[in-house]
Amino acid sequence: MADKAFSCSAPIPRISSLSIYMPEVDGIEAVATLKAEKSATKFIAISGGPLRSEGDPLPEALELGAGCIFGKPIDNKELLEASETLLGV
């Protein structure tokens, strides 16, 4: 589902948030794929915790192109500030 996020004719978003753990696709894969296809979109990766045996997936999301990362629970003020920073406002 996330791999089809930009397959419609809607305008490409300037910013998007992605959960690392989604029902149909791994968020790490989604960040890498969507970043490669739509590099102008800024991504915020969000995770509820390290469920992988390899540990916390958020640093990997950052390496693959996420503009910033957040663990849950998310502080709304920090999320807004990060979004503004990524958008350059």
C-alpha positions as CSV (number, residue, x, y, z in Angstrom):
1,M,0.0,0.0,0.0
2,A,2.7,2.5,0.9
3,D,4.6,1.6,-2.3
4,K,1.6,2.9,-4.2
5,A,1.3,6.1,-2.2
6,F,2.3,8.3,-5.1
7,S,0.9,6.3,-8.0
8,C,-2.2,8.4,-8.2
9,S,-2.4,11.7,-10.2
10,A,-2.5,13.8,-7.0
11,P,0.2,16.4,-6.5
12,I,3.4,15.1,-4.9
13,P,3.4,16.2,-1.2
14,R,6.2,18.3,0.1
15,I,6.3,16.3,3.4
16,S,5.0,12.9,4.5
17,S,5.2,10.9,7.7
18,L,5.6,7.1,7.6
19,S,5.3,4.5,10.3
20,I,8.1,2.0,10.4
21,Y,5.7,-0.9,11.2
22,M,2.8,-1.0,8.8
23,P,0.5,-3.9,8.0
24,E,1.5,-4.5,4.3
25,V,5.0,-3.1,3.9
26,D,8.1,-2.4,6.0
27,G,8.4,1.3,6.6
28,I,12.2,1.1,6.0
29,E,11.5,-0.2,2.5
30,A,8.9,2.4,1.9
31,V,11.2,5.3,2.9
32,A,13.9,4.0,0.5
33,T,11.5,3.4,-2.4
34,L,9.6,6.6,-2.0
35,K,12.7,8.7,-1.5
36,A,14.2,7.2,-4.6
37,E,11.1,7.8,-6.7
38,K,10.1,11.2,-5.3
39,S,13.3,12.7,-3.9
40,A,11.7,16.2,-3.4
41,T,9.3,14.8,-0.7
42,K,10.7,15.1,2.8
43,F,9.9,12.1,5.1
44,I,9.5,11.8,8.8
45,A,9.9,8.2,10.0
46,I,7.9,7.2,13.2
47,S,8.3,4.1,15.3
48,G,6.7,2.7,18.4
49,G,9.8,0.8,19.4
50,P,12.4,-1.7,18.2
51,L,10.5,-4.8,17.3
52,R,13.3,-6.0,15.0
53,S,16.0,-8.4,16.3
54,E,18.6,-6.0,14.8
55,G,17.4,-3.2,17.1
56,D,16.0,0.2,16.6
57,P,15.1,0.8,12.9
58,L,14.9,4.6,13.1
59,P,18.6,5.3,12.5
60,E,18.4,3.1,9.3
61,A,15.4,5.2,8.1
62,L,17.5,8.3,8.6
63,E,20.4,6.8,6.6
64,L,18.0,5.9,3.8
65,G,16.6,9.4,3.4
66,A,14.1,10.2,6.1
67,G,14.5,13.9,7.0
68,C,14.0,13.2,10.7
69,I,12.9,10.4,13.0
70,F,10.6,10.1,16.0
71,G,9.9,7.4,18.5
72,K,6.5,7.2,20.1
73,P,5.0,8.9,22.0
74,I,5.6,12.0,19.8
75,D,5.7,15.5,21.2
76,N,3.5,17.6,19.0
77,K,5.6,20.7,19.4
78,E,8.7,18.8,18.4
79,L,6.9,17.3,15.4
80,L,5.7,20.7,14.2
81,E,9.2,22.2,14.6
82,A,10.8,19.3,12.7
83,S,8.2,19.7,9.9
84,E,8.8,23.4,9.6
85,T,12.6,22.8,9.5
86,L,12.2,20.2,6.8
87,L,10.0,22.5,4.8
88,G,12.3,25.5,5.3
89,V,9.7,27.7,7.0
